[in-house]
Every structure is written in structure tokens, then in C-alpha cells.
Amino acid sequence: MGIPHLLVHEHDDNVGVVVVEGLKAGTTMLAVVTADNSAFEIEAKADIPIGHKVALKDLAAGDTAVKYGEDIGRFVADVARGAHVHVHNLKTKRW
């Protein structure tokens, strides 16, 4: 296994976190699931900064974002697999 581009904590998560600088659209990312050290590949649909999230599957507005096996918010726009997830398409449910 090479150096991962993306970390996913649980198999049920639908977003992962970019862990490399300068990730460019079109990159085939190596994603590692930390729960069991398994891996998969996913293509980046946009340039995504380190520390930002990536959709692991196609998601619809209104869907719940799951990271660390926990609800972290609600999608306010449709998001394609491999797309950048951030404040433009994800909001907290707290307010």
C-alpha cells in the first residue's frame, strides 16, 4: 500500500479527510479506512485542500454527513462521489 491521500475512519462514513497538500482534480486517491487498515481508490473531482472532506459516494441535499461514525451535519446541495465537501455544501444541524 502506498501513502494515502484520504483517511476514512469507519466503513459507514460517507466522507473522508484529505491528508496531503496540493491534491488536484483527477487524482486517483488512495483512501485508507483506519478502522481496519483496508483501502480503496476514489478519483478527486476537484482540487481539495488538506484537511477538507471528500464525498465517498453520491449524496443528495438533505442527506446526513457521517464522519468518525457520527452525524456531522446535513448536505445543502447534491455532492458527487469524489467531490469537495465544505461549507458550500454542508451545514451543521445545530443551528
Backbone as JSON, one array per atom type, in Angstrom:
{
  "sequence": "MGIPHLLVHEHDDNVGVVVVEGLKAGTTMLAVVTADNSAFEIEAKADIPIGHKVALKDLAAGDTAVKYGEDIGRFVADVARGAHVHVHNLKTKRW",
  "N": [[0.86, -1.18, 0.0], [0.54, 2.22, -0.81], [1.31, 5.66, 0.07], [-1.35, 7.18, 1.74], [-3.9, 9.36, 0.4], [-6.22, 10.1, 1.49], [-8.1, 9.78, 4.46], [-10.37, 7.65, 6.06], [-12.54, 6.98, 8.66], [-14.46, 5.05, 9.6], [-16.26, 2.27, 8.17], [-18.9, 2.93, 7.59], [-18.85, 5.65, 7.19], [-19.5, 8.51, 5.12], [-17.97, 10.5, 4.18], [-14.53, 11.43, 3.77], [-11.23, 12.49, 4.86], [-8.87, 14.64, 3.41], [-5.4, 14.16, 3.39], [-3.05, 15.1, 2.35], [-0.98, 17.67, 0.93], [-1.85, 19.89, -1.75], [-3.67, 18.42, -3.39], [-4.97, 17.49, -6.46], [-7.59, 17.89, -8.91], [-8.76, 15.02, -10.62], [-6.89, 13.27, -9.63], [-6.23, 9.96, -8.7], [-7.09, 8.9, -5.75], [-5.67, 7.26, -2.96], [-7.43, 5.79, -0.5], [-7.61, 5.15, 2.93], [-9.12, 3.13, 5.32], [-9.29, 3.62, 8.6], [-10.34, 2.03, 10.62], [-9.85, -0.65, 10.1], [-7.62, -0.74, 8.54], [-8.03, -1.18, 5.85], [-8.25, -0.49, 2.29], [-9.16, 1.65, -0.49], [-9.76, 3.03, -3.79], [-10.45, 6.29, -5.1], [-11.53, 8.85, -7.26], [-10.52, 12.23, -7.31], [-12.66, 14.93, -7.76], [-12.21, 17.58, -7.82], [-9.8, 20.18, -7.06], [-8.62, 19.81, -3.83], [-8.16, 21.07, -0.63], [-5.77, 20.2, 1.95], [-6.97, 18.6, 4.87], [-9.63, 19.08, 4.32], [-12.87, 17.73, 3.43], [-14.03, 14.87, 1.48], [-16.55, 13.56, -0.59], [-17.62, 10.24, -0.35], [-19.43, 8.82, -1.75], [-22.15, 9.33, -4.05], [-24.17, 11.93, -2.93], [-27.18, 13.42, -1.69], [-28.89, 16.59, -1.43], [-30.0, 17.27, 1.81], [-29.27, 14.8, 2.82], [-27.52, 13.14, 5.5], [-24.28, 13.86, 6.7], [-21.66, 11.68, 7.49], [-19.03, 11.09, 9.6], [-16.29, 9.71, 11.32], [-18.03, 7.81, 12.15], [-20.13, 9.26, 13.09], [-22.86, 11.63, 13.01], [-22.28, 14.55, 11.35], [-23.45, 16.69, 10.17], [-25.65, 18.25, 7.68], [-26.21, 17.83, 4.24], [-26.53, 20.5, 1.98], [-26.66, 20.72, -0.65], [-26.55, 18.72, -3.63], [-23.95, 16.31, -3.88], [-21.31, 14.91, -5.62], [-19.67, 11.7, -5.83], [-16.35, 11.78, -4.81], [-16.16, 14.52, -4.8], [-15.49, 17.82, -3.44], [-16.21, 18.49, -0.1], [-17.46, 20.92, 1.93], [-18.07, 24.11, 3.52], [-19.73, 25.16, 1.56], [-21.5, 23.21, 0.77], [-22.28, 21.74, 2.95], [-23.77, 21.85, 6.1], [-24.0, 22.46, 9.62], [-26.24, 20.76, 11.87], [-26.91, 21.98, 14.13], [-27.76, 24.66, 14.22]],
  "CA": [[0.0, 0.0, 0.0], [1.3, 3.46, -0.87], [0.95, 6.71, 1.02], [-2.75, 7.57, 1.49], [-4.32, 10.74, 0.14], [-7.5, 10.3, 2.16], [-8.38, 8.88, 5.58], [-11.76, 7.39, 6.39], [-12.44, 6.35, 9.98], [-15.35, 3.89, 9.73], [-16.83, 1.84, 6.89], [-20.19, 3.59, 7.36], [-18.66, 7.08, 6.88], [-19.72, 8.87, 3.72], [-16.94, 11.49, 3.84], [-13.19, 11.18, 4.27], [-10.43, 13.7, 5.02], [-7.64, 14.72, 2.63], [-4.25, 14.23, 4.29], [-1.87, 15.53, 1.59], [-1.02, 19.02, 0.35], [-1.86, 20.05, -3.2], [-4.45, 17.4, -4.1], [-5.51, 18.06, -7.7], [-8.68, 17.2, -9.61], [-8.31, 13.94, -11.49], [-6.0, 12.36, -8.9], [-6.79, 8.74, -8.13], [-6.67, 8.94, -4.35], [-5.67, 6.06, -2.13], [-8.16, 6.04, 0.75], [-7.4, 4.1, 3.93], [-10.11, 3.07, 6.39], [-8.47, 3.38, 9.8], [-10.95, 1.03, 11.49], [-9.25, -1.97, 9.86], [-6.49, -0.54, 7.64], [-8.36, -1.55, 4.47], [-8.04, 0.63, 1.38], [-9.87, 1.69, -1.77], [-9.39, 4.19, -4.58], [-11.53, 7.19, -5.48], [-10.99, 9.96, -8.04], [-10.84, 13.58, -6.86], [-13.4, 15.68, -8.78], [-11.8, 18.98, -7.73], [-8.65, 20.42, -6.19], [-9.16, 19.79, -2.47], [-7.1, 21.38, 0.33], [-5.51, 19.29, 3.06], [-7.89, 18.78, 6.0], [-11.02, 19.19, 3.87], [-13.55, 16.45, 3.24], [-14.39, 14.36, 0.16], [-17.7, 12.65, -0.59], [-17.23, 8.88, -0.7], [-20.46, 8.31, -2.65], [-23.07, 10.4, -4.44], [-25.03, 12.32, -1.81], [-28.21, 14.37, -2.08], [-29.27, 17.63, -0.47], [-30.84, 16.7, 2.87], [-28.61, 13.64, 3.42], [-26.66, 13.36, 6.66], [-22.86, 13.57, 6.54], [-21.19, 10.8, 8.55], [-17.57, 11.05, 9.74], [-15.99, 9.06, 12.61], [-19.23, 7.07, 12.52], [-21.04, 10.21, 13.73], [-23.56, 12.65, 12.25], [-21.57, 15.82, 11.47], [-24.19, 17.77, 9.51], [-26.63, 17.98, 6.62], [-25.84, 18.37, 2.93], [-27.46, 21.51, 1.49], [-26.59, 20.6, -2.11], [-26.11, 17.41, -4.08], [-22.5, 16.2, -3.93], [-20.92, 13.7, -6.34], [-18.56, 10.9, -5.3], [-15.05, 12.36, -5.12], [-16.24, 15.98, -4.78], [-15.1, 18.56, -2.25], [-17.27, 18.73, 0.89], [-17.05, 22.01, 2.81], [-19.17, 24.98, 3.94], [-20.62, 25.47, 0.44], [-22.5, 22.16, 0.55], [-22.52, 21.03, 4.21], [-24.05, 22.73, 7.24], [-24.29, 21.81, 10.88], [-27.64, 20.66, 12.23], [-27.06, 22.65, 15.43], [-28.49, 25.91, 14.04]],
  "C": [[0.9, 1.24, 0.0], [0.87, 4.44, 0.22], [-0.48, 7.17, 0.73], [-2.91, 9.06, 1.22], [-5.49, 11.12, 1.05], [-7.63, 9.3, 3.3], [-9.88, 8.85, 5.84], [-11.72, 6.61, 7.7], [-13.24, 5.07, 10.1], [-15.92, 3.53, 8.36], [-18.16, 2.51, 6.57], [-20.05, 5.09, 7.08], [-18.96, 7.33, 5.41], [-18.86, 10.05, 3.29], [-15.62, 11.04, 4.44], [-12.42, 12.48, 4.28], [-9.14, 13.61, 4.21], [-6.47, 14.93, 3.58], [-2.95, 14.56, 3.56], [-2.07, 16.94, 1.09], [-1.15, 18.92, -1.16], [-2.62, 18.99, -3.97], [-5.17, 18.03, -5.28], [-6.66, 17.21, -8.24], [-8.09, 16.16, -10.55], [-7.37, 12.95, -10.83], [-6.78, 11.12, -8.45], [-6.23, 8.64, -6.72], [-6.68, 7.54, -3.75], [-6.33, 6.44, -0.81], [-7.96, 4.86, 1.68], [-8.47, 4.24, 5.01], [-9.37, 2.68, 7.67], [-9.05, 2.32, 10.72], [-10.3, -0.34, 11.33], [-8.08, -1.94, 8.88], [-6.76, -1.06, 6.23], [-8.21, -0.31, 3.59], [-8.92, 0.5, 0.15], [-9.4, 2.93, -2.51], [-10.64, 4.98, -4.96], [-10.9, 8.38, -6.21], [-11.46, 11.3, -7.48], [-11.5, 14.34, -8.01], [-13.01, 17.15, -8.8], [-10.46, 19.03, -7.0], [-9.22, 20.53, -4.78], [-8.03, 20.04, -1.48], [-6.97, 20.3, 1.41], [-6.45, 19.63, 4.22], [-9.34, 18.91, 5.61], [-11.57, 17.81, 3.54], [-13.85, 16.17, 1.77], [-15.59, 13.44, 0.33], [-17.26, 11.28, -1.08], [-18.26, 8.19, -1.6], [-21.31, 9.51, -3.06], [-24.03, 10.65, -3.29], [-25.99, 13.4, -2.27], [-28.42, 15.43, -1.0], [-30.24, 17.01, 0.53], [-30.23, 15.46, 3.51], [-27.76, 14.07, 4.6], [-25.23, 13.0, 6.31], [-22.41, 12.74, 7.74], [-19.66, 10.72, 8.48], [-17.29, 10.55, 11.15], [-17.18, 8.23, 13.08], [-20.3, 7.94, 13.14], [-21.67, 11.17, 12.72], [-22.81, 13.98, 12.45], [-22.29, 16.97, 10.77], [-25.09, 17.27, 8.41], [-26.14, 18.6, 5.33], [-26.93, 19.33, 2.47], [-27.43, 21.58, -0.02], [-26.22, 19.16, -2.43], [-24.58, 17.43, -4.21], [-22.15, 14.86, -4.59], [-19.78, 12.99, -5.62], [-17.25, 11.54, -5.75], [-15.02, 13.88, -5.08], [-15.85, 16.54, -3.42], [-16.32, 18.8, -1.36], [-16.75, 19.8, 1.85], [-18.28, 22.89, 3.07], [-20.13, 25.34, 2.81], [-21.69, 24.4, 0.2], [-22.82, 21.35, 1.8], [-22.72, 22.04, 5.34], [-24.3, 21.89, 8.48], [-25.81, 21.72, 11.09], [-27.93, 21.41, 13.54], [-27.84, 23.95, 15.34], [-28.74, 26.17, 12.59]]
}
